[in-house]
Amino acid sequence: MRIIFLGAPGSGKGTQSAILSKKLGIPTISTGDIIRNVLKSGGKQAEVLKSYTENGKLVPDNLVIEILKSRISDSDCSNGYILDGFPRTVAQAEALENMGVKIDIVIDIDVDDNLICKRMLSRLVCSKCGSVFNSATEMRPKIENICDNCGSKLIQRKDDTENTIRTRLKVYKEQTLPLRDYYSSKKILKKIDGSKPIAQSSAEVLNLVKN
Ligand code: AMP
């Protein structure tokens, strides 16, 4: 299966993708995670990418399409995958189609802006393994500011600041929301209410995927 999670930053795409990945035994591809790994390793490409991500802007289509294309050609993707954070523009969705990728279902996670801001401001990520926690949800770490998985320090994402969040939501509305119509016209768009508890949303997601 090839599944896309659509939704604003902070809507829970990453959390729901990780849960579904385990259930279906297929990888999640997060272009945001791939980009953050490039940033960690430094170099010229990192400098270019950083100028977009740290300001809440989208990385240009041609760069992110190349990143995605290379990742889906890996052998672990042969039985399907879940896309978290790609496509984010109609041009990216068209590129996916031109690559011959057939998407089975697009799950649109709907959450209102106030809840999104609250979630993003309390989101913490592991400085070493990238695991995500949140002091305002069920994803609270067992020990404050320490990663449950590897024991490293939790930090705030550089783009989870009030100003950048505002820009990211604006960018989402202008550039990503048109994808709702794009996939709706293909009759593969399904919507869930992302303000519910994580387990309830993941049960709904599984239900949609199995039907
Ligand atoms: P995310 O972790 O999905 O919120 O992504 C973090 C940042 O990476 C975004 O704010 C963008 O700057 C960049 N990014 C991730 N995925 C894409 C994409 N599909 N298109 C353009 N930029 C992206």
Residues whose N, C-alpha, C, O or C-beta is under 5 A from the ligand:
A	BS01	AMP	P9 T31 G32 D33 I35 Y52 T53 G56 K57 L58 V59 V64 D84 G85 F86 P87 R88
